Amino acid sequence: MFEIGDYVVYGNKGVCQIKDVGPINMPGVSKDKLYYTLDQIFLRGSTIFTPTDSDKLREVMSAQEANSLLVDMAAMKPEWVKDDKVRERQFTEILRSADSRSLCEMIIVLYNRREERIAGGKKATTTDERYFHAAEDILYGELTIALGLKRDEVKKKVFEIIK
């Protein structure tokens, strides 16, 4: 069980800090069940309530895990999935799971796709950009907390790796 003050990743909402643990006082909600009260770190004013037994919650990676992920990222060579529906399902599942390694691969493949389109005289698609930024928000938020860096510094590190 997590403690008050812990940083966690909550599904596609990204990094949150646990502000309280206990029953919540809402109509229709059992007083016998314990909930985490989460504040989203990079989206101020947003509070989330989730049961303490939720499988959407995981610990933020350690600095060692974050550095290891960045090293591993340099060797990642994800393939572009040509089928739009299959690719969108994959991207949606990656965002839902907030798996850091999968988010890295998603960012790499979308970055490469954007660069290919620009080189061919085209713009990046709106859908690709939406998924790209959603993946960035989740991954960079976690790396920011794990490494104790600013988001811009994390973004710069990642772009140095994938270029």
Protein Blocks (a to p, Z undefined) as FASTA:
>chain_A
ZZehiacdehjnopaddfbgcddddehiafkbccdddddfklghiacdddfkbckbccdd
dfklmmmmmmmmmmpccdddfblmlmmmmmmmmmmnopaklmmmmmmmmmmmmmmmmmno
pacdfklmmmmmmmmmmmmmmmmmmnopafklmmmmmmmmmZZ
